[in-house]
Amino acid sequence: MVKLKKAAKVSVKATKSDHSTEEKIKMAARKMFTQKGFAATRTRDIAEEAGINLALLNYYFRSKEKLFDLIMLENMQHFVMGMKGVLSDETTTLQEKFEQFVGNYIDMLTQHPDLPLFILHEIKANPDKFVERVGIQNVIFGTHFYKQLIAAIGKKGQPFQIIMNMMSLTVFPFVASPLLRNLGNLTPDDFNKLIESRKKLIPLWINAMLTIK
């Protein structure tokens, strides 16, 4: 009986240790991916940041790609859940929701510039699974925001067009940032200022679209 209790204690400690190490690796990876981007981050960088050896990192996560996918998916899920509160708020106007959605989305993409490419890759590889894992469908179509949108333009006004425009106007500049910076001869700071100004411009453009019949 005593041996069983000791074995149980060892098992609990091992589980706690495993969980702690996993979280430490994920925190380090999140920091490295944010600072350096996916391509420039080495698994050795992540291991050093986490304070572990490379073999232990490979034991928990088989590749940099797998770890990146996990981090990006968690970031996307966290953002989507946060937006659910914004879009479900019955005390804010439709225009205020546009502003909050765009502002929050731009902040997140600025902090995680590799996220749009991850989303595009996941959508192309398995769109149904991605939508299900992230839960974005209920966040958009099951909220007070969608009811307000239908009330503003009606179902014949194609509310989905508004949603597509809002998302594409927000995301595309991040996806095409190398091309846009080159075309406009923009420094990273110049580009970031343009992106920041879109927090005000995109909601105005979307609001103007509501009047188009």
PyRosetta script that sets phi, psi and omega in degrees:
from pyrosetta import init, pose_from_sequence

init()
pose = pose_from_sequence("MVKLKKAAKVSVKATKSDHSTEEKIKMAARKMFTQKGFAATRTRDIAEEAGINLALLNYYFRSKEKLFDLIMLENMQHFVMGMKGVLSDETTTLQEKFEQFVGNYIDMLTQHPDLPLFILHEIKANPDKFVERVGIQNVIFGTHFYKQLIAAIGKKGQPFQIIMNMMSLTVFPFVASPLLRNLGNLTPDDFNKLIESRKKLIPLWINAMLTIK")
pose.set_psi(1, -41.7)
pose.set_omega(1, 179.9)
pose.set_phi(2, -63.9)
pose.set_psi(2, -40.3)
pose.set_omega(2, 179.2)
pose.set_phi(3, -63.1)
pose.set_psi(3, -38.1)
pose.set_omega(3, 178.9)
pose.set_phi(4, -63.6)
pose.set_psi(4, -42.4)
pose.set_omega(4, 179.9)
pose.set_phi(5, -63.6)
pose.set_psi(5, -41.5)
pose.set_omega(5, 178.9)
pose.set_phi(6, -63.9)
pose.set_psi(6, -40.6)
pose.set_omega(6, 179.0)
pose.set_phi(7, -63.0)
pose.set_psi(7, -39.9)
pose.set_omega(7, 179.5)
pose.set_phi(8, -64.0)
pose.set_psi(8, -40.7)
pose.set_omega(8, 179.2)
pose.set_phi(9, -64.1)
pose.set_psi(9, -42.7)
pose.set_omega(9, 178.8)
pose.set_phi(10, -61.4)
pose.set_psi(10, -41.4)
pose.set_omega(10, -179.6)
pose.set_phi(11, -63.3)
pose.set_psi(11, -42.6)
pose.set_omega(11, 179.3)
pose.set_phi(12, -63.7)
pose.set_psi(12, -43.3)
pose.set_omega(12, 179.8)
pose.set_phi(13, -63.1)
pose.set_psi(13, -40.9)
pose.set_omega(13, 179.7)
pose.set_phi(14, -63.5)
pose.set_psi(14, -41.6)
pose.set_omega(14, 179.7)
pose.set_phi(15, -63.8)
pose.set_psi(15, -43.6)
pose.set_omega(15, 179.0)
pose.set_phi(16, -64.0)
pose.set_psi(16, -40.2)
pose.set_omega(16, 179.7)
pose.set_phi(17, -64.9)
pose.set_psi(17, -43.0)
pose.set_omega(17, 178.5)
pose.set_phi(18, -59.5)
pose.set_psi(18, -45.8)
pose.set_omega(18, -178.7)
pose.set_phi(19, -63.5)
pose.set_psi(19, -42.5)
pose.set_omega(19, -179.1)
pose.set_phi(20, -63.8)
pose.set_psi(20, -42.8)
pose.set_omega(20, -179.8)
pose.set_phi(21, -66.8)
pose.set_psi(21, -42.2)
pose.set_omega(21, 178.1)
pose.set_phi(22, -59.0)
pose.set_psi(22, -47.4)
pose.set_omega(22, -179.1)
pose.set_phi(23, -64.1)
pose.set_psi(23, -38.3)
pose.set_omega(23, 179.3)
pose.set_phi(24, -63.0)
pose.set_psi(24, -42.6)
pose.set_omega(24, 179.1)
pose.set_phi(25, -65.5)
pose.set_psi(25, -43.8)
pose.set_omega(25, -179.0)
pose.set_phi(26, -64.5)
pose.set_psi(26, -39.9)
pose.set_omega(26, 177.9)
pose.set_phi(27, -63.7)
pose.set_psi(27, -42.5)
pose.set_omega(27, 179.4)
pose.set_phi(28, -66.1)
pose.set_psi(28, -42.6)
pose.set_omega(28, 179.6)
pose.set_phi(29, -64.0)
pose.set_psi(29, -42.2)
pose.set_omega(29, 179.4)
pose.set_phi(30, -59.4)
pose.set_psi(30, -42.5)
pose.set_omega(30, -179.7)
pose.set_phi(31, -66.5)
pose.set_psi(31, -46.3)
pose.set_omega(31, -178.0)
pose.set_phi(32, -66.2)
pose.set_psi(32, -43.6)
pose.set_omega(32, 179.4)
pose.set_phi(33, -63.7)
pose.set_psi(33, -37.3)
pose.set_omega(33, -179.9)
pose.set_phi(34, -69.1)
pose.set_psi(34, -42.1)
pose.set_omega(34, -176.6)
pose.set_phi(35, -75.4)
pose.set_psi(35, -41.7)
pose.set_omega(35, -169.7)
pose.set_phi(36, -113.3)
pose.set_psi(36, -14.9)
pose.set_omega(36, -174.9)
pose.set_phi(37, 83.6)
pose.set_psi(37, 165.4)
pose.set_omega(37, -175.6)
pose.set_phi(38, -63.9)
pose.set_psi(38, -49.6)
pose.set_omega(38, -173.3)
pose.set_phi(39, -62.4)
pose.set_psi(39, -39.0)
pose.set_omega(39, -175.0)
pose.set_phi(40, -84.9)
pose.set_psi(40, -11.9)
pose.set_omega(40, -179.0)
pose.set_phi(41, -85.6)
pose.set_psi(41, 128.1)
pose.set_omega(41, 175.7)
pose.set_phi(42, -100.8)
pose.set_psi(42, 153.2)
pose.set_omega(42, 176.8)
pose.set_phi(43, -61.2)
pose.set_psi(43, -31.0)
pose.set_omega(43, 177.6)
pose.set_phi(44, -64.0)
pose.set_psi(44, -36.8)
pose.set_omega(44, 177.2)
pose.set_phi(45, -61.0)
pose.set_psi(45, -43.3)
pose.set_omega(45, -178.9)
pose.set_phi(46, -66.1)
pose.set_psi(46, -43.8)
pose.set_omega(46, 180.0)
pose.set_phi(47, -61.6)
pose.set_psi(47, -43.5)
pose.set_omega(47, 179.8)
pose.set_phi(48, -65.3)
pose.set_psi(48, -41.1)
pose.set_omega(48, 178.8)
pose.set_phi(49, -64.3)
pose.set_psi(49, -35.7)
pose.set_omega(49, -179.9)
pose.set_phi(50, -80.8)
pose.set_psi(50, -11.8)
pose.set_omega(50, 180.0)
pose.set_phi(51, 74.7)
pose.set_psi(51, 32.4)
pose.set_omega(51, 179.5)
pose.set_phi(52, -130.4)
pose.set_psi(52, 170.5)
pose.set_omega(52, 176.9)
pose.set_phi(53, -87.1)
pose.set_psi(53, 163.3)
pose.set_omega(53, -174.9)
pose.set_phi(54, -64.2)
pose.set_psi(54, -35.7)
pose.set_omega(54, -179.5)
pose.set_phi(55, -62.3)
pose.set_psi(55, -38.4)
pose.set_omega(55, -179.6)
pose.set_phi(56, -69.1)
pose.set_psi(56, -38.5)
pose.set_omega(56, 176.9)
pose.set_phi(57, -61.7)
pose.set_psi(57, -44.2)
pose.set_omega(57, 179.8)
pose.set_phi(58, -66.1)
pose.set_psi(58, -26.4)
pose.set_omega(58, 177.3)
pose.set_phi(59, -67.0)
pose.set_psi(59, -40.8)
pose.set_omega(59, -178.4)
pose.set_phi(60, -82.7)
pose.set_psi(60, -38.7)
pose.set_omega(60, -177.1)
pose.set_phi(61, -132.6)
pose.set_psi(61, 120.8)
pose.set_omega(61, -170.5)
pose.set_phi(62, -66.3)
pose.set_psi(62, -28.1)
pose.set_omega(62, -176.8)
pose.set_phi(63, -154.8)
pose.set_psi(63, 163.5)
pose.set_omega(63, 176.1)
pose.set_phi(64, -62.9)
pose.set_psi(64, -36.5)
pose.set_omega(64, -179.0)
pose.set_phi(65, -62.2)
pose.set_psi(65, -44.6)
pose.set_omega(65, 179.8)
pose.set_phi(66, -63.4)
pose.set_psi(66, -41.7)
pose.set_omega(66, 179.9)
pose.set_phi(67, -66.7)
pose.set_psi(67, -41.5)
pose.set_omega(67, 178.3)
pose.set_phi(68, -62.2)
pose.set_psi(68, -45.4)
pose.set_omega(68, 179.2)
pose.set_phi(69, -58.6)
pose.set_psi(69, -42.6)
pose.set_omega(69, -179.6)
pose.set_phi(70, -64.2)
pose.set_psi(70, -45.7)
pose.set_omega(70, -179.3)
pose.set_phi(71, -63.3)
pose.set_psi(71, -45.8)
pose.set_omega(71, -178.3)
pose.set_phi(72, -65.9)
pose.set_psi(72, -38.3)
pose.set_omega(72, 178.5)
pose.set_phi(73, -64.7)
pose.set_psi(73, -41.8)
pose.set_omega(73, 178.7)
pose.set_phi(74, -64.5)
pose.set_psi(74, -40.3)
pose.set_omega(74, 177.3)
pose.set_phi(75, -61.4)
pose.set_psi(75, -43.8)
pose.set_omega(75, -179.2)
pose.set_phi(76, -66.4)
pose.set_psi(76, -42.6)
pose.set_omega(76, 179.1)
pose.set_phi(77, -64.0)
pose.set_psi(77, -41.2)
pose.set_omega(77, 179.1)
pose.set_phi(78, -62.7)
pose.set_psi(78, -42.6)
pose.set_omega(78, 179.3)
pose.set_phi(79, -65.2)
pose.set_psi(79, -45.3)
pose.set_omega(79, -178.4)
pose.set_phi(80, -61.3)
pose.set_psi(80, -43.1)
pose.set_omega(80, 178.9)
pose.set_phi(81, -65.4)
pose.set_psi(81, -35.6)
pose.set_omega(81, 177.1)
pose.set_phi(82, -67.3)
pose.set_psi(82, -38.5)
pose.set_omega(82, 180.0)
pose.set_phi(83, -70.3)
pose.set_psi(83, -25.2)
pose.set_omega(83, 178.7)
pose.set_phi(84, -59.7)
pose.set_psi(84, -40.3)
pose.set_omega(84, 177.7)
pose.set_phi(85, -65.3)
pose.set_psi(85, -39.2)
pose.set_omega(85, 179.8)
pose.set_phi(86, -65.9)
pose.set_psi(86, -46.8)
pose.set_omega(86, -174.9)
pose.set_phi(87, -78.2)
pose.set_psi(87, -17.1)
pose.set_omega(87, 179.7)
pose.set_phi(88, -92.9)
pose.set_psi(88, -7.7)
pose.set_omega(88, -177.3)
pose.set_phi(89, -65.4)
pose.set_psi(89, 118.3)
pose.set_omega(89, -178.2)
pose.set_phi(90, -86.3)
pose.set_psi(90, -1.4)
pose.set_omega(90, -177.9)
pose.set_phi(91, -97.5)
pose.set_psi(91, -8.2)
pose.set_omega(91, -178.1)
pose.set_phi(92, -106.6)
pose.set_psi(92, 152.5)
pose.set_omega(92, 179.7)
pose.set_phi(93, -78.0)
pose.set_psi(93, 169.8)
pose.set_omega(93, 177.5)
pose.set_phi(94, -62.4)
pose.set_psi(94, -42.0)
pose.set_omega(94, 179.4)
pose.set_phi(95, -62.5)
pose.set_psi(95, -40.5)
pose.set_omega(95, 178.5)
pose.set_phi(96, -65.0)
pose.set_psi(96, -35.5)
pose.set_omega(96, 177.2)
pose.set_phi(97, -67.7)
pose.set_psi(97, -39.2)
pose.set_omega(97, 175.4)
pose.set_phi(98, -57.0)
pose.set_psi(98, -47.8)
pose.set_omega(98, -177.0)
pose.set_phi(99, -63.0)
pose.set_psi(99, -43.9)
pose.set_omega(99, -178.8)
pose.set_phi(100, -69.3)
pose.set_psi(100, -41.2)
pose.set_omega(100, 179.4)
pose.set_phi(101, -60.8)
pose.set_psi(101, -52.5)
pose.set_omega(101, -177.4)
pose.set_phi(102, -64.2)
pose.set_psi(102, -44.6)
pose.set_omega(102, -179.2)
pose.set_phi(103, -61.3)
pose.set_psi(103, -46.1)
pose.set_omega(103, 179.8)
pose.set_phi(104, -66.4)
pose.set_psi(104, -40.1)
pose.set_omega(104, -178.8)
pose.set_phi(105, -64.7)
pose.set_psi(105, -45.0)
pose.set_omega(105, 179.3)
pose.set_phi(106, -63.2)
pose.set_psi(106, -41.8)
pose.set_omega(106, 177.8)
pose.set_phi(107, -59.3)
pose.set_psi(107, -43.8)
pose.set_omega(107, -178.3)
pose.set_phi(108, -66.6)
pose.set_psi(108, -44.1)
pose.set_omega(108, -177.9)
pose.set_phi(109, -69.3)
pose.set_psi(109, -30.5)
pose.set_omega(109, 175.6)
pose.set_phi(110, -66.6)
pose.set_psi(110, -39.2)
pose.set_omega(110, 179.9)
pose.set_phi(111, -74.9)
pose.set_psi(111, -31.8)
pose.set_omega(111, -178.5)
pose.set_phi(112, -126.6)
pose.set_psi(112, 75.0)
pose.set_omega(112, -174.5)
pose.set_phi(113, -65.0)
pose.set_psi(113, -17.9)
pose.set_omega(113, 178.8)
pose.set_phi(114, -84.4)
pose.set_psi(114, -10.2)
pose.set_omega(114, -175.0)
pose.set_phi(115, -61.8)
pose.set_psi(115, -42.6)
pose.set_omega(115, -179.8)
pose.set_phi(116, -58.6)
pose.set_psi(116, -40.2)
pose.set_omega(116, 179.2)
pose.set_phi(117, -67.2)
pose.set_psi(117, -36.2)
pose.set_omega(117, 176.1)
pose.set_phi(118, -62.2)
pose.set_psi(118, -44.8)
pose.set_omega(118, -179.5)
pose.set_phi(119, -61.4)
pose.set_psi(119, -45.7)
pose.set_omega(119, 179.9)
pose.set_phi(120, -61.3)
pose.set_psi(120, -40.9)
pose.set_omega(120, 179.6)
pose.set_phi(121, -64.0)
pose.set_psi(121, -44.7)
pose.set_omega(121, -178.4)
pose.set_phi(122, -67.0)
pose.set_psi(122, -39.5)
pose.set_omega(122, 179.7)
pose.set_phi(123, -64.8)
pose.set_psi(123, -41.4)
pose.set_omega(123, -180.0)
pose.set_phi(124, -68.4)
pose.set_psi(124, -39.7)
pose.set_omega(124, -175.8)
pose.set_phi(125, -73.2)
pose.set_psi(125, -44.8)
pose.set_omega(125, -176.5)
pose.set_phi(126, -158.4)
pose.set_psi(126, 78.7)
pose.set_omega(126, -173.6)
pose.set_phi(127, -60.1)
pose.set_psi(127, -41.1)
pose.set_omega(127, -178.4)
pose.set_phi(128, -63.4)
pose.set_psi(128, -43.9)
pose.set_omega(128, -179.2)
pose.set_phi(129, -66.3)
pose.set_psi(129, -38.5)
pose.set_omega(129, -179.4)
pose.set_phi(130, -64.7)
pose.set_psi(130, -46.5)
pose.set_omega(130, 179.2)
pose.set_phi(131, -59.9)
pose.set_psi(131, -41.4)
pose.set_omega(131, -179.5)
pose.set_phi(132, -66.9)
pose.set_psi(132, -43.9)
pose.set_omega(132, -177.1)
pose.set_phi(133, -67.6)
pose.set_psi(133, -39.2)
pose.set_omega(133, -177.7)
pose.set_phi(134, -81.1)
pose.set_psi(134, -32.7)
pose.set_omega(134, 179.3)
pose.set_phi(135, 77.6)
pose.set_psi(135, 25.2)
pose.set_omega(135, -173.9)
pose.set_phi(136, -71.3)
pose.set_psi(136, -26.3)
pose.set_omega(136, -176.4)
pose.set_phi(137, -61.5)
pose.set_psi(137, -47.8)
pose.set_omega(137, 179.9)
pose.set_phi(138, -68.4)
pose.set_psi(138, -30.6)
pose.set_omega(138, -179.4)
pose.set_phi(139, -65.6)
pose.set_psi(139, -37.1)
pose.set_omega(139, -178.8)
pose.set_phi(140, -87.0)
pose.set_psi(140, -53.1)
pose.set_omega(140, -171.0)
pose.set_phi(141, -87.5)
pose.set_psi(141, -10.4)
pose.set_omega(141, -179.9)
pose.set_phi(142, -107.9)
pose.set_psi(142, 23.1)
pose.set_omega(142, -175.3)
pose.set_phi(143, -117.8)
pose.set_psi(143, 169.5)
pose.set_omega(143, 177.5)
pose.set_phi(144, -63.4)
pose.set_psi(144, -29.1)
pose.set_omega(144, 178.5)
pose.set_phi(145, -56.2)
pose.set_psi(145, -46.1)
pose.set_omega(145, -177.2)
pose.set_phi(146, -67.7)
pose.set_psi(146, -36.2)
pose.set_omega(146, 176.8)
pose.set_phi(147, -63.7)
pose.set_psi(147, -42.1)
pose.set_omega(147, 178.5)
pose.set_phi(148, -64.8)
pose.set_psi(148, -37.5)
pose.set_omega(148, -179.3)
pose.set_phi(149, -66.0)
pose.set_psi(149, -43.7)
pose.set_omega(149, 178.0)
pose.set_phi(150, -64.5)
pose.set_psi(150, -40.0)
pose.set_omega(150, 179.0)
pose.set_phi(151, -63.8)
pose.set_psi(151, -31.7)
pose.set_omega(151, -177.0)
pose.set_phi(152, -79.0)
pose.set_psi(152, -38.1)
pose.set_omega(152, -174.8)
pose.set_phi(153, -125.0)
pose.set_psi(153, -10.0)
pose.set_omega(153, -178.6)
pose.set_phi(154, 77.3)
pose.set_psi(154, 160.4)
pose.set_omega(154, -178.8)
pose.set_phi(155, -65.2)
pose.set_psi(155, -30.8)
pose.set_omega(155, 179.1)
pose.set_phi(156, -70.9)
pose.set_psi(156, -17.7)
pose.set_omega(156, 178.4)
pose.set_phi(157, -79.1)
pose.set_psi(157, 5.3)
pose.set_omega(157, 177.1)
pose.set_phi(158, 53.7)
pose.set_psi(158, 68.9)
pose.set_omega(158, 178.9)
pose.set_phi(159, -57.2)
pose.set_psi(159, -26.8)
pose.set_omega(159, 179.5)
pose.set_phi(160, -66.2)
pose.set_psi(160, -28.4)
pose.set_omega(160, 175.2)
pose.set_phi(161, -61.7)
pose.set_psi(161, -41.8)
pose.set_omega(161, 179.6)
pose.set_phi(162, -63.1)
pose.set_psi(162, -44.2)
pose.set_omega(162, -179.3)
pose.set_phi(163, -63.7)
pose.set_psi(163, -44.1)
pose.set_omega(163, 178.5)
pose.set_phi(164, -61.4)
pose.set_psi(164, -43.6)
pose.set_omega(164, -179.4)
pose.set_phi(165, -64.8)
pose.set_psi(165, -41.9)
pose.set_omega(165, -179.1)
pose.set_phi(166, -62.2)
pose.set_psi(166, -43.7)
pose.set_omega(166, -178.6)
pose.set_phi(167, -71.5)
pose.set_psi(167, -42.2)
pose.set_omega(167, -177.6)
pose.set_phi(168, -70.1)
pose.set_psi(168, -39.8)
pose.set_omega(168, 177.6)
pose.set_phi(169, -61.8)
pose.set_psi(169, -31.1)
pose.set_omega(169, -178.9)
pose.set_phi(170, -81.7)
pose.set_psi(170, -42.6)
pose.set_omega(170, -170.8)
pose.set_phi(171, -86.8)
pose.set_psi(171, -38.3)
pose.set_omega(171, -171.5)
pose.set_phi(172, -54.7)
pose.set_psi(172, -44.5)
pose.set_omega(172, -179.6)
pose.set_phi(173, -57.1)
pose.set_psi(173, -31.2)
pose.set_omega(173, 178.5)
pose.set_phi(174, -73.4)
pose.set_psi(174, -39.9)
pose.set_omega(174, 178.9)
pose.set_phi(175, -64.3)
pose.set_psi(175, -41.1)
pose.set_omega(175, -175.1)
pose.set_phi(176, -99.8)
pose.set_psi(176, 17.5)
pose.set_omega(176, -173.5)
pose.set_phi(177, -55.8)
pose.set_psi(177, -41.9)
pose.set_omega(177, 178.9)
pose.set_phi(178, -61.1)
pose.set_psi(178, -42.3)
pose.set_omega(178, 179.2)
pose.set_phi(179, -66.0)
pose.set_psi(179, -45.8)
pose.set_omega(179, -177.1)
pose.set_phi(180, -65.7)
pose.set_psi(180, -40.0)
pose.set_omega(180, 178.5)
pose.set_phi(181, -64.1)
pose.set_psi(181, -37.5)
pose.set_omega(181, 179.8)
pose.set_phi(182, -69.3)
pose.set_psi(182, -45.2)
pose.set_omega(182, -179.6)
pose.set_phi(183, -62.4)
pose.set_psi(183, -41.0)
pose.set_omega(183, -177.5)
pose.set_phi(184, -91.3)
pose.set_psi(184, 1.8)
pose.set_omega(184, -176.7)
pose.set_phi(185, 50.7)
pose.set_psi(185, 49.7)
pose.set_omega(185, -174.2)
pose.set_phi(186, -101.9)
pose.set_psi(186, 139.5)
pose.set_omega(186, 170.8)
pose.set_phi(187, -77.8)
pose.set_psi(187, 163.4)
pose.set_omega(187, 176.3)
pose.set_phi(188, -54.9)
pose.set_psi(188, -38.1)
pose.set_omega(188, 178.9)
pose.set_phi(189, -66.4)
pose.set_psi(189, -41.9)
pose.set_omega(189, 178.0)
pose.set_phi(190, -60.3)
pose.set_psi(190, -44.7)
pose.set_omega(190, -179.0)
pose.set_phi(191, -63.9)
pose.set_psi(191, -42.8)
pose.set_omega(191, 179.8)
pose.set_phi(192, -63.2)
pose.set_psi(192, -35.0)
pose.set_omega(192, 177.4)
pose.set_phi(193, -66.8)
pose.set_psi(193, -40.4)
pose.set_omega(193, 176.5)
pose.set_phi(194, -61.9)
pose.set_psi(194, -44.4)
pose.set_omega(194, 179.0)
pose.set_phi(195, -61.7)
pose.set_psi(195, -43.2)
pose.set_omega(195, -179.8)
pose.set_phi(196, -61.5)
pose.set_psi(196, -38.2)
pose.set_omega(196, -179.4)
pose.set_phi(197, -67.1)
pose.set_psi(197, -22.9)
pose.set_omega(197, -179.6)
pose.set_phi(198, -71.3)
pose.set_psi(198, -16.1)
pose.set_omega(198, 175.6)
pose.set_phi(199, -60.1)
pose.set_psi(199, -33.3)
pose.set_omega(199, 178.3)
pose.set_phi(200, -91.6)
pose.set_psi(200, -36.0)
pose.set_omega(200, -174.3)
pose.set_phi(201, -72.0)
pose.set_psi(201, -44.6)
pose.set_omega(201, -176.0)
pose.set_phi(202, -59.9)
pose.set_psi(202, -46.9)
pose.set_omega(202, 177.0)
pose.set_phi(203, -58.9)
pose.set_psi(203, -34.7)
pose.set_omega(203, 177.8)
pose.set_phi(204, -66.9)
pose.set_psi(204, -42.2)
pose.set_omega(204, 178.9)
pose.set_phi(205, -64.9)
pose.set_psi(205, -43.3)
pose.set_omega(205, 180.0)
pose.set_phi(206, -64.3)
pose.set_psi(206, -40.8)
pose.set_omega(206, 179.2)
pose.set_phi(207, -63.1)
pose.set_psi(207, -36.8)
pose.set_omega(207, 178.2)
pose.set_phi(208, -66.9)
pose.set_psi(208, -32.5)
pose.set_omega(208, 179.6)
pose.set_phi(209, -66.6)
pose.set_psi(209, -26.8)
pose.set_omega(209, -178.7)
pose.set_phi(210, -63.2)
pose.set_psi(210, -24.1)
pose.set_omega(210, -177.0)
pose.set_phi(211, -87.7)
pose.set_psi(211, -9.0)
pose.set_omega(211, -178.9)
pose.set_phi(212, -79.4)
pose.set_psi(212, 125.7)
pose.set_omega(212, -178.8)
pose.set_phi(213, -99.4)
pose.dump_pdb("model.pdb")
